[in-house]
Amino acid sequence: MFELPNATIAYFSMEICLEQEIFTYSGGLGVLAGDTLRSAADLGVPMVGVTLLHRKGYFRQHLDANGQQSESPEEWRPDGRLEQAPARISVEIDGRTVQVRAWRYPVRGINGHVVPVYLLDTDLPENTEWDRTLTDYLYGGDNHYRLAQEIVLGMGGAAMLHALGYDDEMRYHINEGHAALLTLALLERQLAGRKHWDVNDGDIEAVRRQCVFTTHTPVPAGHDRFPESLVRPTLGNDYTELLRAAHCIGDDGALNMTYLALRFSRYVNGVAMRHREISQSMFPNYPVDSITNGVHAFTWTSEPFRELFDRRIPEWRYDNLYLRYAIDIPLDEIREAHAIAKRALLEEVARRTGVRLDPAVFTIGFARRATPYKRADLIFTDIARLRAIATAAGPLQIIFGGKAHPRDDGGKALIRHIFEAARALEPQIRVVYLENYEMDIAALLTAGVDLWLNNPMKPLEASGTSGMKAALNGVPSLSVLDGWWIEGHVEGATGWAIGSSDAAEPDPEGEVRDLYAKLEQVILPMFYQRHTEYATVMRHAIALNGSFFNTQRMLEQYVRNAYFPATAVMIEREEVAR
């Protein structure tokens, strides 16, 4: 791809989705991280990943007959699956020395290039019982537990890379604020033994030159904040004073991890054009760029579509932009590949739930983290109207998935409401909620439904990637114009919009009206009566959205604009000169 400098990019993320049975992720952030590293391996980008081991995962979701969620640990063992790295480091937490080891997972690219991922682990006999649990749970525990985890990730991760022999010419990519304390470790290294109160603008600038920060959430509650009364005993007086000297503890007496990352990063980006605008308004004192998210094309393309693309556009595996040429694939081949993917999904639904859905019926998919602002139950706002649509325009069935955080009572109530709506709609409209939504069922669902539904409350969708996965498999979206869909939406070509992008304020009632109108008057009639038109939309979804919203394009933008911008300029000048 590029002639890159001899420097490694260290990609720090609290969660990274490596594979189904390694439970080190909860959802979109972790899947994005894994897809990024897979594309780095494919493209030969010199990158290394750093995360925590999460021995007990996020959680396994259990749903009873009424949709009441309960949770249990998703335990796994690294022994025999991963190899231990040949280094040990320690961090100070609560005045104690905590030993940390790392396990290595190789992400192997299409041409054999390997991106190593180091999963940090404190479950060592030298540590106290509490310290041994610090790398057990993803997003578990109280604020004290979370801060201690972030010390292990950020400061421990920086120390581990140094111990493994990575040099000081590295670039560091902070994927969300959880890893922001890595900047504190870099600042201490920059001081090289000088007193903490000697920190100056040159020291801060030296750290900034090494760091890139991606912010993912426009929801204020999604940005970690820790009061100084917690930071000082947990992190220690010296590091707390260093944070103060660097003006990283705010006037409110709190350490905001997002502001810490912003302060020490040369390049900051949001994950979609619209998200950049929201982030810039949230952080007006810092310039924010945008690099829209993507998904790893090969991972999220179903087997029937892989076979179709291999036959028609074999270059797609190496260069995802070739998916643009899907515009020439015959429509009957698109329909045939989708029919195979749909049968695979419905067979898995039957295996998991005992419910046999009809492959001839229009099938809607919705799967996101279950939390109120994502509004999974919006389609059930008017049960009578939904029944009337199914009678007038054609039958439909809906498949849901998604976990609510154990402490998100609103998210749990949302799941229960979907179960109530499902009972009310039987037998006319079949509704299934898939328990314990994970990577494997996500791949089947995004490929096998006929329409991908997404309707978060604007402007709270940072990007979203599930619709991108669907597009790779010829599944169009019906979505609120927020996040990535503002960029991917071409009305009637790649899918359909719910509501208007021009609305100054959220308009839930108008969005519900539009959702129902699009289903009744446009989408269902097209699906049942104008098969060629619907297949054309499916083909456009691949050619226009699949070819762009992938992590190959995304990572190339990071390389050119964030990691090595001077190198990219030189390459462009050389290309012009030639």
TINUMAR-766230 format. One record per residue (C-alpha): residue in three letters; residue number from 0; z, x, y. Coordinates in Angstrom, 3 decimals, decimal comma. Layout:
rest; nr; w; u; v
ALA; NUM; Z; X; Y
...
//
This chain:
rest; nr; w; u; v
MET; 0; 0,000; 0,000; 0,000
PHE; 1; 1,184; 2,502; 2,622
GLU; 2; 1,730; 6,241; 2,887
LEU; 3; 5,455; 5,860; 3,522
PRO; 4; 7,929; 8,435; 4,792
ASN; 5; 10,198; 10,063; 2,231
ALA; 6; 13,032; 7,652; 2,990
THR; 7; 14,633; 4,969; 0,871
ILE; 8; 15,460; 1,458; 2,042
ALA; 9; 18,873; 0,303; 0,836
TYR; 10; 18,876; -3,481; 0,540
PHE; 11; 22,419; -4,915; 0,719
SER; 12; 23,012; -8,524; -0,288
MET; 13; 26,120; -10,373; -1,484
GLU; 14; 23,953; -12,101; -4,095
ILE; 15; 20,806; -11,014; -5,922
CYS; 16; 19,071; -13,127; -8,555
LEU; 17; 17,885; -10,638; -11,160
GLU; 18; 17,417; -12,922; -14,162
GLN; 19; 18,704; -16,213; -15,558
GLU; 20; 21,546; -14,830; -17,683
ILE; 21; 22,917; -12,434; -15,053
PHE; 22; 24,917; -14,828; -12,888
THR; 23; 24,889; -12,881; -9,632
TYR; 24; 23,439; -15,574; -7,382
SER; 25; 24,126; -19,088; -6,151
GLY; 26; 20,842; -20,217; -4,666
GLY; 27; 18,205; -19,457; -2,063
LEU; 28; 19,697; -16,295; -0,544
GLY; 29; 20,073; -14,626; -3,935
VAL; 30; 16,667; -15,768; -5,188
LEU; 31; 15,050; -14,398; -2,033
ALA; 32; 16,847; -11,069; -2,533
GLY; 33; 15,651; -10,819; -6,131
ASP; 34; 12,097; -11,756; -5,185
THR; 35; 12,139; -9,140; -2,406
LEU; 36; 13,124; -6,395; -4,839
ARG; 37; 10,533; -7,555; -7,384
SER; 38; 7,817; -7,258; -4,752
ALA; 39; 9,159; -3,847; -3,685
ALA; 40; 8,765; -2,707; -7,287
ASP; 41; 5,244; -4,161; -7,462
LEU; 42; 4,199; -2,461; -4,218
GLY; 43; 5,904; 0,868; -4,896
VAL; 44; 8,173; 0,593; -1,869
PRO; 45; 11,056; 3,120; -2,089
MET; 46; 13,939; 0,673; -2,203
VAL; 47; 17,350; 0,356; -3,838
GLY; 48; 19,460; -2,811; -4,079
VAL; 49; 23,236; -3,070; -3,671
THR; 50; 25,334; -6,112; -4,580
LEU; 51; 28,513; -7,072; -6,452
LEU; 52; 28,724; -7,613; -10,196
HIS; 53; 30,223; -11,151; -10,093
ARG; 54; 31,500; -11,100; -13,679
LYS; 55; 32,368; -14,799; -13,516
GLY; 56; 29,333; -15,797; -11,516
TYR; 57; 29,159; -18,606; -8,991
PHE; 58; 30,148; -21,430; -11,363
ARG; 59; 28,814; -23,631; -14,141
GLN; 60; 28,365; -27,203; -12,959
HIS; 61; 29,489; -30,149; -15,096
LEU; 62; 28,573; -33,725; -14,154
ASP; 63; 30,114; -36,794; -15,770
ALA; 64; 28,433; -40,186; -16,114
ASN; 65; 29,343; -41,068; -12,515
GLY; 66; 28,103; -37,813; -11,007
GLN; 67; 31,588; -36,357; -10,535
GLN; 68; 31,225; -32,585; -10,452
SER; 69; 33,633; -30,152; -12,089
GLU; 70; 33,276; -26,408; -12,442
SER; 71; 33,980; -23,606; -14,890
PRO; 72; 33,352; -19,845; -14,668
GLU; 73; 29,869; -18,617; -15,594
GLU; 74; 31,090; -15,514; -17,385
TRP; 75; 28,851; -12,695; -18,560
ARG; 76; 29,331; -9,084; -19,604
PRO; 77; 27,347; -6,111; -18,300
ASP; 78; 28,093; -4,026; -21,403
GLY; 79; 24,958; -3,587; -23,467
ARG; 80; 22,825; -5,202; -20,760
LEU; 81; 23,252; -2,708; -17,898
GLU; 82; 23,977; 1,002; -17,779
GLN; 83; 26,846; 2,507; -15,814
ALA; 84; 25,892; 4,703; -12,884
PRO; 85; 27,233; 8,293; -13,013
ALA; 86; 29,517; 7,971; -9,987
ARG; 87; 32,862; 6,506; -8,929
ILE; 88; 34,025; 5,884; -5,389
SER; 89; 37,051; 4,260; -3,773
VAL; 90; 37,766; 2,032; -0,792
GLU; 91; 41,010; 1,251; 1,007
ILE; 92; 42,130; -2,402; 0,934
ASP; 93; 45,579; -3,531; 2,093
GLY; 94; 46,611; 0,114; 2,187
ARG; 95; 45,758; 0,588; -1,490
THR; 96; 43,066; 2,760; -3,000
VAL; 97; 40,671; 0,577; -4,990
GLN; 98; 38,395; 2,306; -7,494
VAL; 99; 34,782; 1,113; -7,729
ARG; 100; 32,093; 1,812; -10,296
ALA; 101; 28,490; 0,624; -10,375
TRP; 102; 26,171; -0,782; -13,018
ARG; 103; 22,439; -0,154; -12,753
TYR; 104; 19,737; -2,783; -13,276
PRO; 105; 16,091; -1,577; -13,114
VAL; 106; 13,606; -3,918; -11,453
ARG; 107; 10,261; -2,804; -12,868
GLY; 108; 7,058; -3,511; -10,971
ILE; 109; 3,583; -4,386; -12,166
ASN; 110; 2,514; -0,711; -12,068
GLY; 111; 5,745; 0,669; -13,531
HIS; 112; 7,553; 1,554; -10,285
VAL; 113; 11,303; 0,941; -10,622
VAL; 114; 13,645; -0,343; -7,939
PRO; 115; 17,240; 0,264; -9,095
VAL; 116; 19,897; -2,313; -8,248
TYR; 117; 23,525; -1,180; -8,225
LEU; 118; 26,120; -3,860; -8,979
LEU; 119; 29,568; -2,796; -7,770
ASP; 120; 32,539; -3,463; -10,045
THR; 121; 36,310; -3,142; -9,453
ASP; 122; 37,406; -4,289; -12,920
LEU; 123; 38,957; -0,932; -13,794
PRO; 124; 42,361; -0,219; -15,383
GLU; 125; 43,409; 1,999; -12,458
ASN; 126; 43,304; -0,990; -10,103
THR; 127; 45,922; -3,709; -9,606
GLU; 128; 45,339; -7,051; -11,298
TRP; 129; 44,236; -8,652; -8,019
ASP; 130; 41,934; -5,758; -7,120
ARG; 131; 40,302; -6,005; -10,536
THR; 132; 39,178; -9,562; -9,690
LEU; 133; 37,442; -8,647; -6,425
THR; 134; 34,005; -8,512; -8,008
ASP; 135; 34,540; -11,557; -10,250
TYR; 136; 33,493; -14,598; -8,219
LEU; 137; 30,594; -15,187; -5,868
TYR; 138; 31,820; -17,058; -2,758
GLY; 139; 35,204; -17,703; -4,347
GLY; 140; 38,759; -17,313; -3,096
ASP; 141; 40,227; -17,484; 0,394
ASN; 142; 39,429; -15,484; 3,537
HIS; 143; 41,487; -12,529; 2,350
TYR; 144; 39,540; -12,358; -0,916
ARG; 145; 36,229; -12,688; 0,944
LEU; 146; 37,064; -9,927; 3,408
ALA; 147; 38,144; -7,628; 0,569
GLN; 148; 34,858; -8,372; -1,229
GLU; 149; 32,901; -7,546; 1,910
ILE; 150; 34,741; -4,210; 2,186
VAL; 151; 33,694; -3,409; -1,382
LEU; 152; 30,080; -4,458; -0,728
GLY; 153; 29,533; -2,862; 2,677
MET; 154; 31,768; 0,198; 2,767
GLY; 155; 31,886; 0,686; -0,994
GLY; 156; 28,109; 0,266; -1,261
ALA; 157; 27,469; 2,919; 1,395
ALA; 158; 29,891; 5,308; -0,337
MET; 159; 28,326; 4,648; -3,753
LEU; 160; 24,801; 5,442; -2,574
HIS; 161; 26,087; 8,650; -0,980
ALA; 162; 27,853; 9,596; -4,234
LEU; 163; 24,663; 8,916; -6,213
GLY; 164; 22,793; 11,443; -4,101
TYR; 165; 20,837; 9,262; -1,697
ASP; 166; 20,382; 11,192; 1,539
ASP; 167; 21,249; 10,352; 5,120
GLU; 168; 17,628; 9,509; 6,036
MET; 169; 17,948; 6,056; 4,471
ARG; 170; 17,156; 2,798; 6,179
TYR; 171; 19,651; -0,004; 5,520
HIS; 172; 18,642; -3,654; 5,305
ILE; 173; 21,613; -5,998; 5,770
ASN; 174; 20,613; -9,292; 4,163
GLU; 175; 22,976; -11,737; 5,922
GLY; 176; 26,299; -10,724; 7,462
HIS; 177; 28,351; -10,345; 4,282
ALA; 178; 27,375; -6,662; 4,063
ALA; 179; 27,885; -5,856; 7,752
LEU; 180; 30,857; -3,529; 7,142
LEU; 181; 28,357; -1,004; 5,849
THR; 182; 27,750; -0,245; 9,548
LEU; 183; 31,396; 0,742; 9,918
ALA; 184; 30,999; 3,249; 7,088
LEU; 185; 27,860; 4,643; 8,750
LEU; 186; 29,668; 4,897; 12,080
GLU; 187; 32,532; 6,816; 10,487
ARG; 188; 29,996; 9,157; 8,894
GLN; 189; 28,349; 9,625; 12,289
LEU; 190; 31,693; 10,597; 13,874
ALA; 191; 31,984; 13,419; 11,288
GLY; 192; 35,742; 13,791; 11,635
ARG; 193; 36,019; 13,061; 15,359
LYS; 194; 38,775; 10,683; 16,406
HIS; 195; 37,860; 7,021; 16,286
TRP; 196; 38,450; 6,521; 19,983
ASP; 197; 35,748; 9,131; 20,695
VAL; 198; 32,977; 6,739; 19,686
ASN; 199; 30,211; 6,610; 22,303
ASP; 200; 26,874; 4,913; 22,897
GLY; 201; 25,047; 7,787; 21,200
ASP; 202; 27,038; 7,233; 18,013
ILE; 203; 26,283; 3,533; 18,050
GLU; 204; 22,600; 4,180; 18,685
ALA; 205; 22,472; 6,641; 15,768
VAL; 206; 23,711; 3,893; 13,432
ARG; 207; 21,389; 1,312; 14,979
ARG; 208; 18,362; 3,478; 14,213
GLN; 209; 19,177; 3,179; 10,521
CYS; 210; 19,829; -0,574; 10,243
VAL; 211; 17,785; -3,761; 9,945
PHE; 212; 19,472; -7,175; 9,861
THR; 213; 18,178; -10,508; 8,576
THR; 214; 20,132; -13,600; 9,590
HIS; 215; 19,607; -16,654; 7,396
THR; 216; 21,638; -19,586; 8,640
PRO; 217; 21,502; -21,656; 11,832
VAL; 218; 24,773; -23,329; 10,762
PRO; 219; 27,720; -21,770; 12,699
ALA; 220; 30,056; -22,235; 9,720
GLY; 221; 27,763; -20,001; 7,698
HIS; 222; 28,702; -16,920; 9,724
ASP; 223; 31,810; -15,177; 8,377
ARG; 224; 34,650; -14,730; 10,889
PHE; 225; 37,970; -13,033; 10,177
PRO; 226; 40,946; -12,985; 12,610
GLU; 227; 42,268; -9,576; 13,616
SER; 228; 45,609; -10,580; 12,122
LEU; 229; 43,822; -10,478; 8,736
VAL; 230; 41,460; -7,593; 9,481
ARG; 231; 44,152; -5,112; 10,523
PRO; 232; 46,299; -5,197; 7,365
THR; 233; 43,287; -5,548; 5,034
LEU; 234; 40,993; -2,949; 6,573
GLY; 235; 43,697; -0,705; 8,037
ASN; 236; 44,695; 0,334; 11,556
ASP; 237; 42,182; 3,179; 11,870
TYR; 238; 39,141; 1,083; 10,998
THR; 239; 40,384; -1,807; 13,117
GLU; 240; 40,743; 0,520; 16,096
LEU; 241; 37,251; 1,857; 15,432
LEU; 242; 35,936; -1,711; 15,516
ARG; 243; 37,761; -2,240; 18,796
ALA; 244; 36,418; 1,007; 20,272
ALA; 245; 32,900; -0,102; 19,340
HIS; 246; 33,536; -3,540; 20,965
CYS; 247; 33,116; -5,366; 17,652
ILE; 248; 36,194; -7,586; 17,828
GLY; 249; 35,472; -10,444; 20,157
ASP; 250; 37,429; -11,944; 23,010
ASP; 251; 38,628; -14,562; 20,521
GLY; 252; 40,364; -11,821; 18,546
ALA; 253; 38,055; -12,233; 15,544
LEU; 254; 35,644; -10,005; 13,675
ASN; 255; 32,373; -11,929; 13,388
MET; 256; 30,272; -10,313; 10,662
THR; 257; 27,025; -11,569; 12,155
TYR; 258; 27,832; -10,031; 15,543
LEU; 259; 28,840; -6,797; 13,820
ALA; 260; 25,424; -6,620; 12,144
LEU; 261; 23,658; -7,537; 15,392
ARG; 262; 25,516; -4,830; 17,330
PHE; 263; 24,514; -2,087; 14,913
SER; 264; 20,934; -3,059; 14,010
ARG; 265; 17,782; -1,772; 15,652
TYR; 266; 15,728; -4,689; 14,331
VAL; 267; 16,898; -8,279; 13,810
ASN; 268; 14,890; -11,135; 12,369
GLY; 269; 15,136; -14,771; 11,477
VAL; 270; 13,450; -16,081; 8,333
ALA; 271; 10,860; -18,384; 9,919
MET; 272; 9,291; -18,819; 13,348
ARG; 273; 11,448; -21,851; 14,137
HIS; 274; 14,548; -20,096; 12,811
ARG; 275; 13,854; -17,194; 15,170
GLU; 276; 13,984; -19,623; 18,090
ILE; 277; 17,269; -21,131; 16,877
SER; 278; 18,781; -17,693; 16,213
GLN; 279; 17,706; -16,421; 19,613
SER; 280; 19,477; -19,341; 21,268
MET; 281; 22,593; -18,640; 19,188
PHE; 282; 22,554; -14,897; 19,996
PRO; 283; 20,931; -14,649; 23,432
ASN; 284; 22,032; -11,055; 24,031
TYR; 285; 20,075; -9,674; 21,075
PRO; 286; 16,291; -9,702; 20,595
VAL; 287; 15,402; -11,612; 17,430
ASP; 288; 12,021; -11,336; 15,707
SER; 289; 10,719; -13,467; 12,840
ILE; 290; 9,467; -12,634; 9,366
THR; 291; 9,004; -15,818; 7,391
ASN; 292; 10,393; -15,823; 3,870
GLY; 293; 8,285; -15,875; 0,749
VAL; 294; 8,670; -16,044; -3,026
HIS; 295; 7,601; -13,629; -5,767
ALA; 296; 4,288; -15,130; -6,769
PHE; 297; 4,167; -14,029; -10,412
THR; 298; 7,783; -15,050; -11,124
TRP; 299; 7,347; -18,576; -9,776
THR; 300; 3,845; -19,325; -11,039
SER; 301; 3,974; -21,345; -14,268
GLU; 302; 2,230; -20,118; -17,392
PRO; 303; -0,709; -22,564; -17,217
PHE; 304; -1,419; -21,548; -13,612
ARG; 305; -1,005; -17,831; -14,426
GLU; 306; -3,666; -18,265; -17,093
LEU; 307; -5,910; -20,178; -14,675
PHE; 308; -5,545; -17,574; -11,925
ASP; 309; -6,078; -14,705; -14,376
ARG; 310; -9,351; -16,293; -15,441
ARG; 311; -10,629; -17,293; -11,999
ILE; 312; -9,061; -14,761; -9,579
PRO; 313; -7,637; -11,866; -11,669
GLU; 314; -6,811; -9,778; -8,599
TRP; 315; -4,039; -12,215; -7,623
ARG; 316; -1,290; -10,351; -9,509
TYR; 317; -1,872; -7,189; -7,483
ASP; 318; -2,787; -8,771; -4,177
ASN; 319; -1,384; -12,268; -3,616
LEU; 320; -3,779; -12,832; -0,722
TYR; 321; -6,496; -13,347; -3,345
LEU; 322; -4,885; -16,723; -4,022
ARG; 323; -6,877; -17,775; -0,959
TYR; 324; -9,858; -17,944; -3,332
ALA; 325; -8,186; -20,717; -5,294
ILE; 326; -10,179; -22,881; -2,907
ASP; 327; -13,109; -22,390; -5,314
ILE; 328; -11,276; -23,325; -8,527
PRO; 329; -12,735; -26,553; -9,981
LEU; 330; -10,436; -29,520; -9,429
ASP; 331; -10,381; -30,558; -13,070
GLU; 332; -8,945; -27,122; -13,962
ILE; 333; -6,213; -27,563; -11,344
ARG; 334; -5,369; -30,975; -12,802
GLU; 335; -5,359; -29,663; -16,370
ALA; 336; -3,000; -26,757; -15,544
HIS; 337; -0,666; -29,130; -13,717
ALA; 338; -0,643; -31,604; -16,607
ILE; 339; 0,532; -28,818; -18,950
ALA; 340; 3,264; -27,782; -16,481
LYS; 341; 4,359; -31,411; -16,100
ARG; 342; 4,631; -31,931; -19,863
ALA; 343; 6,772; -28,781; -20,142
LEU; 344; 9,118; -30,085; -17,440
LEU; 345; 9,476; -33,560; -18,937
GLU; 346; 10,139; -32,120; -22,385
GLU; 347; 12,960; -30,013; -20,937
VAL; 348; 14,351; -33,031; -19,052
ALA; 349; 14,421; -34,976; -22,329
ARG; 350; 16,103; -32,075; -24,127
ARG; 351; 18,806; -31,739; -21,464
THR; 352; 19,468; -35,391; -20,671
GLY; 353; 18,011; -37,530; -23,459
VAL; 354; 15,913; -39,346; -20,829
ARG; 355; 12,180; -39,537; -21,582
LEU; 356; 10,145; -39,798; -18,392
ASP; 357; 6,530; -40,960; -18,377
PRO; 358; 3,959; -38,187; -17,716
ALA; 359; 1,579; -40,755; -16,228
VAL; 360; 4,085; -41,789; -13,544
PHE; 361; 4,185; -40,141; -10,109
THR; 362; 7,125; -37,718; -10,210
ILE; 363; 9,062; -36,501; -7,171
GLY; 364; 11,235; -33,370; -7,297
PHE; 365; 14,206; -32,527; -5,091
ALA; 366; 16,512; -29,585; -5,794
ARG; 367; 18,630; -27,863; -3,178
ARG; 368; 22,249; -26,889; -2,729
ALA; 369; 24,106; -30,192; -2,583
THR; 370; 25,545; -30,326; 0,904
PRO; 371; 25,395; -33,174; 3,431
TYR; 372; 22,935; -31,667; 5,933
LYS; 373; 20,280; -31,283; 3,219
ARG; 374; 20,372; -35,098; 2,736
ALA; 375; 19,312; -35,253; -0,918
ASP; 376; 19,978; -39,002; -0,915
LEU; 377; 17,833; -39,834; 2,130
ILE; 378; 15,187; -41,485; -0,050
PHE; 379; 17,843; -44,003; -1,195
THR; 380; 18,666; -45,202; 2,329
ASP; 381; 17,044; -48,580; 1,563
ILE; 382; 17,079; -49,314; -2,170
ALA; 383; 15,229; -52,642; -1,771
ARG; 384; 12,458; -50,972; 0,233
LEU; 385; 12,068; -48,233; -2,390
ARG; 386; 11,735; -50,866; -5,117
ALA; 387; 9,111; -52,700; -3,063
ILE; 388; 7,133; -49,466; -2,611
ALA; 389; 7,120; -48,846; -6,368
THR; 390; 5,879; -52,403; -6,924
ALA; 391; 3,196; -52,369; -4,242
ALA; 392; 1,858; -48,813; -4,334
GLY; 393; 2,598; -47,591; -7,847
PRO; 394; 5,495; -46,538; -10,067
LEU; 395; 7,520; -43,452; -9,344
GLN; 396; 10,323; -41,412; -10,894
ILE; 397; 12,572; -38,774; -9,310
ILE; 398; 14,196; -35,608; -10,668
PHE; 399; 17,104; -34,025; -8,784
GLY; 400; 19,036; -30,797; -9,166
GLY; 401; 21,568; -28,793; -7,201
LYS; 402; 25,191; -27,698; -7,128
ALA; 403; 27,848; -28,547; -4,546
HIS; 404; 30,220; -25,723; -3,622
PRO; 405; 33,595; -26,419; -5,287
ARG; 406; 35,207; -26,990; -1,875
ASP; 407; 32,343; -29,066; -0,430
ASP; 408; 33,667; -32,617; -0,814
GLY; 409; 30,731; -33,990; 1,158
GLY; 410; 28,273; -32,336; -1,223
LYS; 411; 30,101; -33,736; -4,238
ALA; 412; 30,062; -37,216; -2,711
LEU; 413; 26,308; -36,879; -2,170
ILE; 414; 25,761; -36,229; -5,895
ARG; 415; 27,864; -39,285; -6,783
HIS; 416; 25,775; -41,378; -4,394
ILE; 417; 22,582; -40,293; -6,169
PHE; 418; 24,070; -41,404; -9,509
GLU; 419; 24,981; -44,778; -7,965
ALA; 420; 21,459; -45,183; -6,589
ALA; 421; 19,985; -44,271; -9,985
ARG; 422; 21,948; -47,095; -11,640
ALA; 423; 20,891; -49,540; -8,950
LEU; 424; 17,200; -48,681; -9,400
GLU; 425; 17,108; -48,935; -13,202
PRO; 426; 14,884; -49,773; -14,962
GLN; 427; 12,140; -49,969; -12,344
ILE; 428; 12,574; -46,427; -10,956
ARG; 429; 13,923; -43,740; -13,262
VAL; 430; 16,157; -41,151; -11,563
VAL; 431; 17,464; -38,046; -13,345
TYR; 432; 19,947; -35,468; -12,034
LEU; 433; 19,736; -32,138; -13,883
GLU; 434; 23,123; -30,519; -14,419
ASN; 435; 23,720; -26,835; -13,647
TYR; 436; 20,485; -26,149; -11,770
GLU; 437; 19,514; -22,508; -12,410
MET; 438; 16,510; -20,194; -12,240
ASP; 439; 14,768; -21,344; -15,429
ILE; 440; 14,887; -25,060; -14,700
ALA; 441; 13,924; -24,344; -11,063
ALA; 442; 10,706; -22,732; -12,304
LEU; 443; 9,907; -25,744; -14,490
LEU; 444; 10,776; -28,294; -11,814
THR; 445; 8,857; -26,753; -8,925
ALA; 446; 5,784; -26,465; -11,160
GLY; 447; 5,960; -29,769; -13,012
VAL; 448; 6,540; -32,491; -10,428
ASP; 449; 3,736; -34,177; -8,495
LEU; 450; 5,404; -33,931; -5,082
TRP; 451; 8,132; -31,713; -3,655
LEU; 452; 10,519; -33,574; -1,337
ASN; 453; 12,629; -31,810; 1,299
ASN; 454; 14,410; -33,587; 4,138
PRO; 455; 17,218; -31,558; 5,755
MET; 456; 18,696; -32,490; 9,100
LYS; 457; 16,763; -30,626; 11,793
PRO; 458; 17,162; -27,883; 12,959
LEU; 459; 19,454; -26,720; 10,146
GLU; 460; 16,791; -25,504; 7,701
ALA; 461; 16,471; -21,746; 8,243
SER; 462; 13,426; -21,369; 6,013
GLY; 463; 13,593; -22,911; 2,543
THR; 464; 11,623; -21,468; -0,359
SER; 465; 11,537; -24,195; -3,024
GLY; 466; 8,426; -25,762; -1,485
MET; 467; 6,752; -22,339; -1,544
LYS; 468; 7,345; -22,122; -5,293
ALA; 469; 5,873; -25,595; -5,678
ALA; 470; 2,784; -24,659; -3,654
LEU; 471; 1,973; -21,759; -6,008
ASN; 472; 1,663; -24,395; -8,748
GLY; 473; -0,455; -26,815; -6,768
VAL; 474; 2,449; -29,130; -5,882
PRO; 475; 2,226; -30,419; -2,291
SER; 476; 5,292; -31,050; -0,129
LEU; 477; 6,590; -34,068; 1,759
SER; 478; 9,007; -32,483; 4,172
VAL; 479; 10,753; -32,577; 7,512
LEU; 480; 9,077; -30,268; 10,012
ASP; 481; 11,678; -27,536; 10,006
GLY; 482; 11,989; -24,055; 8,514
TRP; 483; 8,869; -22,745; 6,777
TRP; 484; 7,153; -26,138; 6,633
ILE; 485; 6,288; -26,031; 10,336
GLU; 486; 4,069; -23,063; 9,471
GLY; 487; 2,842; -24,284; 6,068
HIS; 488; 2,174; -27,922; 6,937
VAL; 489; -1,378; -29,144; 7,413
GLU; 490; -1,201; -32,924; 7,313
GLY; 491; -3,116; -34,331; 4,369
ALA; 492; -4,262; -30,850; 3,310
THR; 493; -1,178; -28,951; 2,064
GLY; 494; 1,105; -32,001; 2,034
TRP; 495; 2,675; -34,391; 4,496
ALA; 496; 5,280; -34,356; 7,264
ILE; 497; 8,348; -36,536; 7,621
GLY; 498; 8,765; -37,290; 11,301
SER; 499; 7,425; -35,304; 14,220
SER; 500; 7,820; -31,696; 15,267
ASP; 501; 7,963; -32,872; 18,892
ALA; 502; 11,160; -34,906; 18,545
ALA; 503; 13,738; -33,422; 20,897
GLU; 504; 16,706; -34,868; 19,003
PRO; 505; 17,258; -35,655; 15,318
ASP; 506; 15,969; -39,114; 14,441
PRO; 507; 17,261; -40,013; 10,964
GLU; 508; 16,148; -43,647; 11,166
GLY; 509; 12,646; -42,672; 12,225
GLU; 510; 12,461; -40,067; 9,463
VAL; 511; 13,432; -42,645; 6,835
ARG; 512; 10,743; -45,010; 8,122
ASP; 513; 8,168; -42,229; 8,021
LEU; 514; 9,204; -41,096; 4,537
TYR; 515; 8,738; -44,610; 3,160
ALA; 516; 5,494; -45,178; 5,066
LYS; 517; 3,940; -41,933; 3,816
LEU; 518; 4,871; -42,748; 0,228
GLU; 519; 3,644; -46,356; 0,369
GLN; 520; 0,545; -46,052; 2,510
VAL; 521; -0,747; -42,522; 1,865
ILE; 522; 0,659; -40,548; -1,046
LEU; 523; 1,034; -43,077; -3,866
PRO; 524; -2,350; -44,765; -3,202
MET; 525; -4,020; -41,349; -3,165
PHE; 526; -2,306; -40,274; -6,400
TYR; 527; -3,165; -43,439; -8,326
GLN; 528; -6,494; -44,462; -6,818
ARG; 529; -8,182; -41,363; -5,323
HIS; 530; -7,584; -38,641; -7,906
THR; 531; -10,086; -36,205; -6,426
GLU; 532; -8,416; -36,362; -3,008
TYR; 533; -4,988; -35,686; -4,474
ALA; 534; -6,285; -32,753; -6,530
THR; 535; -7,893; -31,373; -3,362
VAL; 536; -4,497; -31,378; -1,637
MET; 537; -3,064; -29,567; -4,674
ARG; 538; -5,778; -26,920; -4,419
HIS; 539; -5,201; -26,464; -0,697
ALA; 540; -1,473; -25,988; -1,323
ILE; 541; -2,295; -22,969; -3,485
ALA; 542; -5,039; -21,522; -1,298
LEU; 543; -3,368; -21,980; 2,086
ASN; 544; 0,363; -21,747; 1,271
GLY; 545; 0,564; -19,841; -2,015
SER; 546; -1,565; -17,039; -0,608
PHE; 547; 0,727; -16,522; 2,411
PHE; 548; 4,284; -17,618; 1,618
ASN; 549; 5,035; -14,875; -0,873
THR; 550; 7,336; -11,855; -0,793
GLN; 551; 4,411; -9,456; -1,049
ARG; 552; 3,214; -10,482; 2,423
MET; 553; 6,823; -10,727; 3,625
LEU; 554; 7,725; -7,219; 2,457
GLU; 555; 4,593; -5,731; 3,988
GLN; 556; 5,746; -7,190; 7,308
TYR; 557; 9,198; -5,671; 6,853
VAL; 558; 7,649; -2,262; 6,142
ARG; 559; 5,325; -2,376; 9,132
ASN; 560; 7,609; -4,037; 11,658
ALA; 561; 11,183; -3,257; 10,602
TYR; 562; 11,584; -0,308; 8,238
PHE; 563; 8,929; 2,129; 9,446
PRO; 564; 7,351; 0,721; 12,619
ALA; 565; 6,207; 4,115; 13,948
THR; 566; 4,521; 4,882; 10,622
ALA; 567; 2,704; 1,566; 10,679
VAL; 568; 1,381; 2,291; 14,181
MET; 569; 0,160; 5,729; 13,055
ILE; 570; -1,577; 4,239; 10,013
GLU; 571; -3,299; 1,655; 12,177
ARG; 572; -4,450; 4,356; 14,632
GLU; 573; -5,805; 6,470; 11,773
GLU; 574; -7,647; 3,462; 10,374
VAL; 575; -9,202; 2,783; 13,797
ALA; 576; -10,179; 6,453; 14,162
ARG; 577; -11,907; 6,426; 10,776
//
